[in-house]
């Protein structure tokens, strides 16, 4: 028998369930708790503050997600978003009073030394080039370029000619496991990597809201860096050629007649040849429900890393992530956000090449662009453009 009290309890439970459903976190944006000792051993590399501009505060709120506003060596000079309410929200989140109506206006501010570009993916390359033209360092969210090998060449040339810092914020590169893989590889514990696997699963029966609906029908391998990092983010190398299989999707926005890209695939599985002579299998999928997120593993001539290291090296280096500045949280995507931000800031203050520089950023990105071309050609093996490191 349902009493008035039990009815109200059931109604309240239903309301809270609806509220939780409405507040569902986008996969990858779950905040990893920051360990109390995360800042232990941190030492500032400079006493000065880097004067930053930040652009973009859409559905993912990326402009404020990486914690620039909390870094002791950063001053947020100005922020911008095309949408007035979003611009105001970004200013509040970054504790900044100066706003501009567009990136094109913000980059004219001579006080700004560096800009973080958190705009829509199709605009990343164009916006980064515009920042570089105005003599400022630049970092952007992923991917470096969006489906265009021509834009990859333009961005590479702009960075090379500028002599300024460029960094792509590839979150997998500071996942706890991938960071450990990279440190062990640098110490010789893996040897030459023979085989790597990377996977990025993000079920999107309905696409996440996006500026001008750029996510609707997105070719999976045009967003490849989260998975590709589980090879190239470990070795620092590149993919040289690819054969990719695409699977036609039953999801409506991933039908070619329903998206601007004429993309028929919800899942694309790429087999790459690496610059080390090994192989890598990289999967990106929007239409297979189940486990979501990024994961990977590597096998080398001296050892393997799959959740933990097993191999010939008995004296491993310390593989924990570097300390974070006091007050900076690890944040989302496996606690990688704060580490990426700190790496970019520190690379400028120390005048050194950042971890995910222009060469690694493009090598992570363009392999996926060519992989999608291969999938449209029934898995034909195709060569991939190569990008060597540039000075700076």
N, C-alpha and C positions, 0 to 999 in steps of 0.2 A: 504494500500500500504506500502510495506517495503522499507524504505530508507536505504542508506548506514549506516547512524548513528544508526538507530534503529536495523539494522542487527548486527552491532558491539556491541551494548548494550546487545542484546539477546545472542550473542556469549560469551560475558564476563560473563553474568549471568550464562550461562550453564557451563562455565569453573569453576566459583566459586562454583557451586553446586557440580560438580565432585570433586573439591578439598575438600569440606566439607565432602562428602561421604567417600573420601579416609581417612579422618582424624577422622572418627567416633570413639568416645571414647568407650572403653570396658565398659559395664554396671558395675557400682560400682566404676569406676575410675573417675567419674565426681568430680572435686574438690569442696568441700563445702567451701564457703567464710569463712575465719576466722574472727570472731567478733573482733572489735577494743579493746574490754575489755577482750579478752580471757586470757591475762596474769595477769589480776588484782588479786592481792593477792598471786601470786606465790612467794615462798621462797625457795632458794636452801637448800637441806638437807646436802650438803657437799661442800667443796671447791675443792675437787680433781676431776680430769677427768678420766673417765672410758676409758680404751684403748680397742677399738673395731676393729674387723675384720668383713667385710661384703662380702658375697658370693652370686652371682646370679644377672644377669641383662638381662634376656630374654625378651620376648615380653611384659610382664607386667612391666618391669623395677622395680621390687619390691625392689631390693637392696637399691635403693635411695628413694623410695616412702614414707618411714616412717619418714624421717627427722633426722636420727641419726647425720648427718653431721651438723645440725643446733643446736643441744642441747649444752648448755653452759658447761655441765659436761661430754662431750664426746670428745675423740680424735680418729679419724679414722686412725688407724695405717697402715692397708693394706686392699686391696680388691682382689677379684678373680672371674673369670668366665672362663669356658673352651674355649669360643670363644674369640679370641684375640681382635677383634673390640669391642665386648661387654664389655670385661674387661677394655679396654681403656675408653669406655663410662662411666662405673661405677666409675672409678678413677676420671674422670673429674667431674661427678655429685657430688661425695663425697669430692672433693677438696683434693685428696690423691695422693701422688706420688708413693707409694710402691704397686706393684702388684705381684700376684702369679698365676701360670698357673692352679692351682686346689685347692680345699679345703684341700686336703690331704697335700699339701705343706704349705698352709697358717697356718694351726693349729700347725705347728712346730715352729712358731715364738713365742719365749718366752715373747716378749713384750705384746702380746695380752692377755687380760683378759677375753673377752667375744666375741662371734661370733653370727651374725645374718645370718641364713640360708634361702636364698630366691631362692633355686634351684628348680628343677622339683619335683612335689609332690611324685612320686614314690621313690625319694632319700631322703626325709626328715628324716625319722627315721635313716637310715644308716649314714647320714651325722651328725645328732645330736649326735649319739652314738660316732662317731669318734671325734667330738669336746670334748665331756665329757671325753673320754679316755686321752685326752691331758691336762686335768685339767682346762678347761675353761667353764665358764657359756655359756648357749646357748639359743637362741630363734629361732623360725622358723615360716614361713608362714603356712597356713592351707593346708591340714589336718595334724594331728600329725603323723599318719601312713596311708598307702595307701592300703586298702583292705586286710590287713594281721593282724589277731589276734596274730600270733606268734611274729611279729615285735612289736606289742603293749606291749607284755610281756617283750621283750628284751629292749625296750626303758624305760619302767617303772623301770626295774631292774638296768639299767645303771644310771638313775637319782638317784635312792635310794642309790646305792652304792657310788656314787660320792660325795654326800652332796652338790652339786652345784645347782645353779638356772637353771630352765628350764621354758620357757614360750612359749605358742603358741599364735600367733597374730590373734585371732579370732575377726574380725572387728565388728560383731554385738554386742559384749560385750560393746563397747563404742559408739554404736548408742545412740542418745539423749534419745529415748524412752526407750530402754532397760536399760540404766544406771538409769533412773528414776524408772523403775520397781524394779531394784535391791535395790536401796536405800529405797524405800517404803517398800519392803519386809523385809529388815533388821530392819526397825523401827516398824515392826508388822502391817503395814497398809494393807497387803494382807492376813495375817494369813496363814494357810496351803493352798497351791495352789492345787485346785481341778482339774483344767483343764487349759491347755495351748495350743496355736497354734503357729506354726512357718512355714514360707513359704520362699523358695528361688527359684525364677523363673529367668532363664537365657536362652533365646531362642537361640539355636545354630543349625540352619539348616546346617551350615557349621561350624566345630569346630574351635576354636581359635588355631592359630599356637602354637605348643608346642614342647619341646625337645623330640625327638624320637616319636613324635605324641602321647604322653600319654593321651591327651584329646579326641582322636578319639574313640567314642563308650563308653566313661566313664560312668559306672553305677551311676545313680544319687545319690544314698545313700552312695556312697563312698566319696562324697563331701558334708557331711551333717551338718557341724558345723555352717554355717550361719543361718540355720533354727533351729537346736537343741538348739542354745544359747537362744532362746526365751522361753525356760523352764529352762534349767540347768544353763545358765548364770544369771538367776534371783535368783534361789534358792541355787545354788552350790551343788545340789544333783546329782542323776544319774537316768538312765533308767534301769529297772530291766528285762523287757521282751518286746517282740515286735511281732506284726503281721503286715505284709506289703503287699500292693497290687501294682503290677507293671503293667503298660499299654504298650503293644507292640507299637512300634513307626513306623511312616511312613517315618521318616527321615532316609536317606540311611546309614549314619555312625552309626546309632543306631539299625541297623539290625544285628543279631548275626553273620551272615556270613561275615560281613564287618568290624568287629573289633576284636582285640586280646583278649578281655575279654569275647567273646561270649555272650555279653550283648544284650538282646532283648528290653530293656525298655528305653523309653525317659522320663517317669514320674514314680516316686515311691512315694506312700503315706503311711506313717508308723503310726500305732497306738501304742503308748508306754504306759507301766505302769511305774510310777515313784517311786522313793525311799520314797516319802512322802505318797504314797498310791493313788495318783491321776492319771489322764490320760493326754496324750499329743498327738496331731495330728501334724505330721511334714511332709511337702511336699517339694520335690525337683523335678524340671522339666526343661528339656532342649528343649522340642519340642512343647510347647504351646505358640504361639505368643500372645503378649499383654503386660500387666504390667510386668516390670522386677525389680529385686532387692530383698531385704530381708524385711520382716515385721512380726509382731506377736502380740499376746495379751495374757493376763493371767486373770483367774478368781479364787479368793480365798474365804475363809470362811469369811473374813472381808472386802474384797473389790476387785474391778476389775480395770485393766488398759487396755484400748483400746483407744489409742490416748490421753486419759487423765484419771486421777484417779477418780473413783466414789466408795465411801465406807463409812465405819463407823468411820475411823480415821479422826479427825478434825484438828489435829496439825501435819501436814506432815513435814518431814525434808526438808532441801534444796536439791533439786534433780538435780541441774545443774551439768554438768561435771566439774571436777577439773580444776584449771587454768593450762594453758600451759606455759612452759618456754618462755621467750621473744625470738622472732625470729623463733619459732616452729609453723608451720601451722597445722591446723586440718587435711587437706588433703582429700583423697578420702574415699569411703565407709562411707558416712554420716559424714565426719569429724572425723573419728575414728583413723586415722593413727598416728597422733602425740600423742594422748593419750596412745595408746598401747606402742609406743616407750618409752614415758616418764615413764610409769608404770614399764617396764622392767628395765630401767636404775636406777630408784629410788629404786626398790626392792633390787638391788645389793648394792647400796650405803647405804641403811638402814638395810641390812642383814635381809630381811623378805621374806616371800613367796609371789610371784607375783600373780596377780589376776587369770590369766588362767595358773595355775601351771600344773604339770604333771598329777595329778589326774583328774582335770576338763578337761584338754585337751583330755585325753584318754576317759573319760566318754562322752564327746561331739562327739568323733570320732567313737568309736567302736560300738555304738548303730546303726550307719548307716551301718557298715559292716555286722552286724547280720541282719539288716532289709533287705538288698539285698539278703542274704541267704533265708530269709523268703519269699520274693517275688518270688524267683525261685522255692519255694516249695508251691506255691499257697496260701500264707498267713498263713502258719503254725506258731503257737506261739512258739517263741524260747527264751531261757534265754540269758542274756547279761552279760559278765564279768564285775566285779566291781573293781574300783580302789579307794582306800582310800588315803587321803592326806599323804604325807611323810614329815619328818622333813626337815627344810631348808627354 
